Structures are given as structure tokens and as C-alpha cells.
């Protein structure tokens, strides 16, 4: 006679074990899919270049932009922007922001960053390099045309015109004040910002 005679054989203990194993397998598969997706998303983002830039501004001698260290920067992708700091007045950073025309900026050999239409012989800006803007190109009408337009507006009264003149970097009364020099890429990602003191 069998040992199990009179006893009922059931499969009830097998069902919870199989259920737990299936849940575990599904959880592992989901975790693998999520980690794969997250890993590919992180790897697809390009690393933004980083650099330390220093600026010098002299009303009489011109402007220097020096790459003090960090990644090499492709000049074709760079945007140079100046904006008045709070020393000129509150809330002026956005309304005084002005992109510098790259044809005004030259390397140490006198070659502009833009000959027109984006063409240049200066392809990179690397640590130790200095770029220059000649004193004749520092005038408000050239370097800060948006502000200069305010000084020339036909409907502006004398006080308004004087206010705009006070925002110009080349104004002798601006000596000792500061402005921001931002270097970003064409997508608007900020690479470096420095505060530049205006000297006579």
C-alpha cells in the first residue's frame, strides 16, 4: 500500500512559488529596460565646453579677451555678449545685452573672427590665446548699437538721451564701472562669464 493512501495530494504550494518567481523575472526585465534607456539618454548628451575667460577694457587702448584655461573653443560656434552690470543701475542686464559683431574681434595676428558670412581663418580659441577689439571699435555706436539707438531716438528727450549715454562703456564717466562679458555657444549655453572693469 502506498504511503499516501488516504491523503489527498494538492498543488497549492507550487502556485505561490511560481507567482513570486514570475514577479521577480518581470521586475528584473523592467529594471534592465529602464537602466538601458537612462544610460543611453545620458550618453547622447554632448558635454558642454568649459573655459575661464578674462576681459580687459580700456577706452583708449581697446579690449582684450583672454582664454585663461579650459577646453579649446571653436570660434565658429561662439557668441560674445556684453551687458551692463548692476553698477550702471538695477535690472539692466537683459535690456542692455548686446551680441558683439565677430568681425570686430581679431586674433593676435589681426585676423577677424568673421570676414563676413561666417568665414574665418581663426578656427579655435585655446588656452593662452588673446583676442582683441581695437579702440576705434569700442564706440557705443559700434559695440553697443542698441544703447546708441536710444541716444539718437528722435522722440527721446534730453534726459533720456543723457541716460542712454551714461550706459555706454566708452563714456569717460564709465571708468571704474563694470560690465559682463558672456561667451556662449550658438544654442545659448553659457560657457563663461567674466566681469570686466572699464579703465580710461
Residue pairs with C-beta under 8 A, 6 or more apart in sequence:
48 185
48 189
48 191
49 70
49 71
49 72
49 73
49 185
49 191
50 70
50 71
50 191
50 192
51 67
51 68
51 69
51 70
51 71
51 73
51 125
51 127
51 183
51 191
51 192
52 67
52 68
52 69
52 70
52 192
53 65
53 66
53 67
53 68
53 181
53 183
53 191
53 192
53 194
54 65
54 66
54 68
54 194
55 63
55 64
55 65
55 66
55 181
55 194
55 196
56 63
56 64
56 66
56 196
56 199
57 63
57 138
57 169
57 179
57 196
57 197
57 198
57 199
58 135
58 199
58 200
59 135
59 138
59 169
59 170
59 172
59 174
59 175
59 198
59 199
59 200
60 135
60 200
61 135
62 132
62 133
62 134
62 135
62 137
62 138
63 132
63 133
63 138
63 196
64 130
64 131
64 132
65 80
65 105
65 130
65 131
65 132
65 133
65 181
65 183
66 129
66 130
66 131
67 73
67 125
67 126
67 127
67 128
67 129
67 130
68 127
69 127
70 127
70 192
72 124
72 125
72 126
72 127
73 124
73 125
73 126
73 183
73 191
74 123
74 124
75 102
75 113
75 120
75 122
75 123
75 124
75 125
76 118
76 120
76 123
77 185
77 186
78 102
78 113
78 125
78 183
78 184
78 185
78 191
79 99
79 183
79 184
79 185
79 186
79 188
80 99
80 100
80 102
80 105
80 181
80 182
80 183
81 97
81 98
81 99
81 100
81 181
81 182
81 183
81 184
82 97
82 98
82 100
82 143
82 144
82 169
82 179
82 180
82 181
82 182
83 92
83 93
83 94
83 96
83 97
83 98
83 179
83 180
83 182
84 92
84 93
84 96
84 167
84 179
84 180
85 92
85 93
85 177
85 178
85 179
85 180
85 195
86 92
86 93
87 177
87 178
88 96
88 166
88 167
88 174
88 177
88 179
89 167
92 167
93 180
96 144
96 146
96 147
96 167
98 143
98 144
98 145
98 146
98 147
100 133
100 143
101 114
101 142
102 112
102 113
102 114
102 120
103 112
103 113
103 114
103 115
103 116
104 112
104 133
104 134
104 137
104 142
104 143
105 112
105 113
105 114
105 131
105 132
105 133
106 112
106 113
106 131
106 132
106 133
106 134
107 113
107 122
107 129
107 131
107 132
108 129
108 130
108 132
111 120
111 121
111 122
112 120
112 122
113 120
113 122
113 131
114 120
125 131
133 143
137 143
138 169
138 170
139 170
140 147
140 148
140 151
140 165
140 168
140 169
140 170
140 171
141 148
143 169
143 170
144 167
144 168
144 169
147 164
147 167
147 168
148 164
148 168
150 156
150 160
150 161
150 163
150 164
150 167
151 161
151 164
151 165
151 168
152 161
153 160
153 161
156 164
165 171
166 173
166 174
168 174
169 179
169 198
172 200
174 198
175 198
175 199
175 200
176 197
176 198
176 199
177 197
177 198
178 195
178 196
178 197
178 198
179 195
179 196
179 198
180 193
180 194
180 195
180 196
181 193
181 194
181 195
181 196
182 190
182 192
182 193
183 190
183 191
183 192
183 193
184 190
184 191
185 191
